[in-house]
Every structure is written in structure tokens, then in C-alpha cells.
Amino acid sequence: MTQRYTRRRFLGASVSAGLVGGAGCAGPTGSRPRQNNSTRDEDGGRESTSTDAGTEKTTQTAADPIDVRGALYVPSRAWNTFQMWHDYDEQVVERDLGYAERVNLNAIRTWVSYEQWLESPDELERSIEHFLTAADDRGMEVLFGLFESVGREPTEQNLHDTDPRTAPPVQSPSSEIIQYSSLWDDPREYVRWFMDRWRDDDRLFAVEVMNEPGWLPTMKRFANAMFETMAENRGSVPLTVGSTSLANNAEYVDWGVDILQFHYNFPNSTDVFHDLLPNALELGEDLDMPVYLTEWQRVADYGWGSSGEVEQWQPDYASLAPTIHQHGVGNFFWSLMVKPAYVRYMRKRGIINGLFHEDGAVWNRADAKAIKAMSGDANVSGFEQRREWPEWASELKSNHNATD
């Protein structure tokens, strides 16, 4: 894209769309409940919605496909993205992307590993090439992130830990590198290395400089510098930033992003999405810029700050997918593969997420149907359902047993 956006223009559009608050993992500040007087079809899709003001907005029917239908992907037994690339298994990747094809996904989001690049750039290049080809063969484009803000320090112990009870997601790069700009030469070289090879690759959906850098000023400063290097080596592939909220994008448009992202994993009701998603689309229209919900999971109210186990511990994509489908928002759900929660805080609370087991069975057929329906086809005949913890993660399951 040649057009660039300014913070002032973004904020003006955000105000007009009612998005002055955030839309992070727990919930947006400034979101407002709305009376919903809508008609439903037999599959739960909505044909039209009357808002409080009495104006009618036309929405999608259950037969209308969403243009971007994606999932976040880390192999079932990889606890961080370093492990995904360090122990890259072509057969596992091809198998798993085949499962994504079964529910008509056309996009995959995951992260490359700076730490694996430091260890073996040639091996990483071969693996990335294979991943892009495997996705392309199955009709999917890839959203690759280069750095990750979430997780523990990338020590040798944390990078290689495979114990389900202790293995953490891993921040990339380390906090020391992020804090001191004198240590940014290698990360910049890594960005140039990636862009030199894939900046014009039509198998890519976009390149994300970092996932959720907005939590800390030092993280944001590092991500901004790395984005500048990406932009200096820009090709035809769009550039973006993983963002917890649309509000955070006010800065990212100044950087020169081509795509806006927002994450909202656990709204406490569908009303939140019925309010947020039309406004997000309106913002995109005002800016003439794509806007995607690049992380979502289920309706849940976990009691943030508590350490106890929760009742809403299992996947329930069907609780949100029809609402996303109704509003026609391009999206990526977390996660394609059934596995204990990525973040250890959630894992310790007994939470598991994902759609497909390693053998191709789905955790919940209703979830598969709701996700596949976003393509306009909800046929899941032949899908085996198994709502059981994988044996390799059984030590984490406590007393949880799924109920039909």
C-alpha cells in the first residue's frame, strides 16, 4: 500500500466509530451494552439488527463466507515457537494444515523464531519455505510474526523445556536486548534476512513485526525500531503489528502499518462482540484499511487475578463464531491444535484450547461446524468428536471431564 495513515486521522475515525476504548483480552474499556432486537435464522445467524438508535444494519446470513478465515498454529507438542522451528517436523505440519483445510480455513498465523535464526538460519530458511509451500498447497496464506512479547526470558532452560507443567511460552528477544538499543544489530539483521527472502512472496498474508508490544514502553520502542527496518525493506507483502486492542493501533498507523489487528480472546458475552465488531469494520472503512480480529477463543468470565480452577476450562468456539460470522469480520481463532493453554497462568487453571487432536478428531463437533460455517459450508459429517485430554498432557487435566 502507498497510502499512509496518521495518528490524528486514526483517532478521529476511532471516535466516530465509538472505539475510543480498548479491546484487549479481558474486555474493552468504553464498550457499551446494546439492546438487541434481531431476527435469527435456524442456524443462529442474524439477518438484520436494529440498534438502539433505530437504524438497521444489514449483516451476513449463515451462507455468506467470510473472506479471511484463519487459526493460530503452534504444533500440539511445541510449548513455544522456538520449539516449533528447532524441532520442525514436515510431516506434522502437513498433517495439521490438512486439518485446517478440512474446515475451509484460508489463513494461518504463527511466529518465526529469532532464537532459532541465531542458532541455524539455513535450517530455519528451509523450514519456512516448507511451511509456506505446505500452506499454499492447501489454499492458505500465512501471517508470520517475527518477535514475541509474551512469555518468559529465552534462556536455554525455557527454550527447551518440554514438561507440560513448567514449559513456558518464550519472549523473543530477551529483555536485555529489548532494553538496550546498542544490542539491536542482530535483531535488525534478522529482520533484513526475512524481508530479503519473502517481502514479495504471495504465499504470505502479512508480516507482523511483534505480537502485543504495547504492554511496556521499552517493548514498544524496540518494536518501532524493528518496524522501521521492515519498512526500509518493504516489498508487496503488507506489514502489521499484533495488537491487543484497536486503540493501540493509534501509534502503529504512525509507524506505517498496512493492516490493523485486534485481539479479544475472552469476552464475557456475545453482546460485547455485537457492539465491537461493527465499529471495528466502520473504522476500517473510514481509514480504507483492513481490520482483522487475529485472536479469539470463547465467551468466558474467568475472574481475572484468581488462581483457582475454572468451570469454563474447555474450548467453546461455537459460543462466538456465529457472532463473528454475522458481522463478516476476518479472523484467526486460537488455536488450531488441541493443547493445554499457551500461557502458564491459564494452564495452571486447568484450561485447554484447540479444535483438532493430533489424530484428526475434533474436541467438539459443534465448534468445527461453527468455524467451517464461516466459509458458507457447515457440513461436518465424518468428523469424529473426542472431548478428552491428550494422553501426553493428561497430568495437567486434574479432575476435568467434558460433558456432552
PyMOL commands that set and color helices and strands:
alter all, ss='L'
color gray80, all
select helices_A, chain A and resi 7-16+81-86+90-102+114-119+121-137+156-160+175-179+181-183+185-198+213-215+217-232+249-255+270-287+317-319+321-327+344-348+365-375+391-396
alter helices_A, ss='H'
color red, helices_A
select strands_A, chain A and resi 37-40+46-50+56-58+69-72+107-111+141-148+204-211+239-242+260-263+291-295+331-333+339-340+352-353
alter strands_A, ss='S'
color yellow, strands_A
deselect
rebuild
show_as cartoon
